[in-house]
Amino acid sequence: MTINHFDLGIISGLASLFLSFLYQSFFTVEEGHVGIITYFGKAELDSEEKLKLYFSGAHLKWPWGNIYRISTMEQVFDLHDDDGKSALAYDGTVLRLEAKLRYQANIENIYDYFFTLKNPIDHIKGLFTSLLSYQIASFKGDEKNAVVSSYASIRKERKILNDQLDRFCHENLQGRYGIELQSIDLIDILPPEELDQALNAVLSADVEAEAMYYRAEASCIQKKLAAKAGVEIEKSKAEAAEIEILTLGNYLLGLDEDKTLNLYIERRKKEVLYDTKNIFIRG
């Protein structure tokens, strides 16, 4: 039996088509992801009419099905740009925020995450940015400290604000949009530029005042030590003079007891007058 070129071409084409179908029927899903298949735009459902999920490993599908892989790992996004995210506080102060959002896709409700949101990441980021701005605007902290500025209040009671954010999200958003919220982390709360400059000026003044205080204290300590040393020196001189006077007094008493004090005085008088050029005698 002979096979002409036409038949050989048909067989080769069918073989290529079969291999192409076989290649397109095979797919893999990595760890930390789930797979979803759609046929002609419709998601594949299981026997219970629920979205059929394919977990990590190798799987088969019909060649005309499209496979989508969705990460179920925790996602971390910045809720601010390079200059920080601005938010208006209750007293009108514009604060700059640095915050991160941690969430992951909810496998039980993955349909809402994938099919009801056109751009899930941008939508969720915008949603929680708005939520954060709302919580900042409505946060007043301790009512007893109503006179304290919003910036000082939020900085002081950041844990309360974080707890309010987590509680609000878990009560109102948990399960919606097919996500599981982990937390919104407020990394830093920065004052507006005008307040920042004023705070820097106050800080600089405090540093300068503290430096002046320590310089004055050091100068006073130095003077105190110098005065104390001067007192010790003068005390030593006085003690030496006292010893000299006592010694001389004892010597003169000894001369007086020996009846030679007058002779000693006369001799000392002659010694003093011998070297003098002028002598003044009181009349």
Secondary structure as the mmCIF struct_conf table of DSSP 4:
data_model
#
loop_
_struct_conf.conf_type_id
_struct_conf.id
_struct_conf.beg_label_comp_id
_struct_conf.beg_label_asym_id
_struct_conf.beg_label_seq_id
_struct_conf.end_label_comp_id
_struct_conf.end_label_asym_id
_struct_conf.end_label_seq_id
HELX_RH_AL_P HELX_RH_AL_P1 HIS A 5 GLN A 24
TURN_TY1_P TURN_TY1_P1 SER A 25 SER A 25
STRN STRN1 PHE A 26 VAL A 29
TURN_TY1_P TURN_TY1_P2 GLU A 31 GLY A 32
STRN STRN2 HIS A 33 TYR A 39
TURN_TY1_P TURN_TY1_P3 PHE A 40 GLY A 41
STRN STRN3 LYS A 42 ALA A 43
STRN STRN4 LEU A 45 LEU A 45
TURN_TY1_P TURN_TY1_P4 SER A 47 GLU A 48
BEND BEND1 GLU A 49 LYS A 50
STRN STRN5 LEU A 51 LEU A 51
STRN STRN6 TYR A 54 TYR A 54
BEND BEND2 SER A 56 SER A 56
STRN STRN7 GLY A 57 LEU A 60
TURN_TY1_P TURN_TY1_P5 PRO A 63 TRP A 64
STRN STRN8 GLY A 65 SER A 71
BEND BEND3 MET A 73 MET A 73
STRN STRN9 GLN A 75 ASP A 78
BEND BEND4 LEU A 79 HIS A 80
TURN_TY1_P TURN_TY1_P6 ASP A 82 ASP A 83
STRN STRN10 LYS A 85 LEU A 88
TURN_TY1_P TURN_TY1_P7 TYR A 90 ASP A 91
BEND BEND5 GLY A 92 GLY A 92
STRN STRN11 VAL A 94 ALA A 105
HELX_RH_3T_P HELX_RH_3T_P1 ILE A 107 ASN A 109
HELX_RH_AL_P HELX_RH_AL_P2 ILE A 110 PHE A 115
BEND BEND6 THR A 116 THR A 116
BEND BEND7 LYS A 118 ASN A 119
HELX_RH_AL_P HELX_RH_AL_P3 PRO A 120 SER A 138
HELX_RH_3T_P HELX_RH_3T_P2 GLU A 143 ASN A 145
TURN_TY1_P TURN_TY1_P8 ALA A 146 VAL A 147
BEND BEND8 VAL A 148 VAL A 148
HELX_RH_AL_P HELX_RH_AL_P4 SER A 150 LYS A 156
TURN_TY1_P TURN_TY1_P9 GLU A 157 GLU A 157
HELX_RH_AL_P HELX_RH_AL_P5 ARG A 158 ASN A 172
TURN_TY1_P TURN_TY1_P10 LEU A 173 GLY A 175
HELX_RH_3T_P HELX_RH_3T_P3 ARG A 176 GLY A 178
STRN STRN12 ILE A 179 LEU A 190
HELX_RH_AL_P HELX_RH_AL_P6 GLU A 193 GLU A 257
TURN_TY1_P TURN_TY1_P11 ASP A 258 LYS A 259
HELX_RH_AL_P HELX_RH_AL_P7 LEU A 261 TYR A 274
TURN_TY1_P TURN_TY1_P12 ASP A 275 ASP A 275
BEND BEND9 LYS A 277 LYS A 277
#
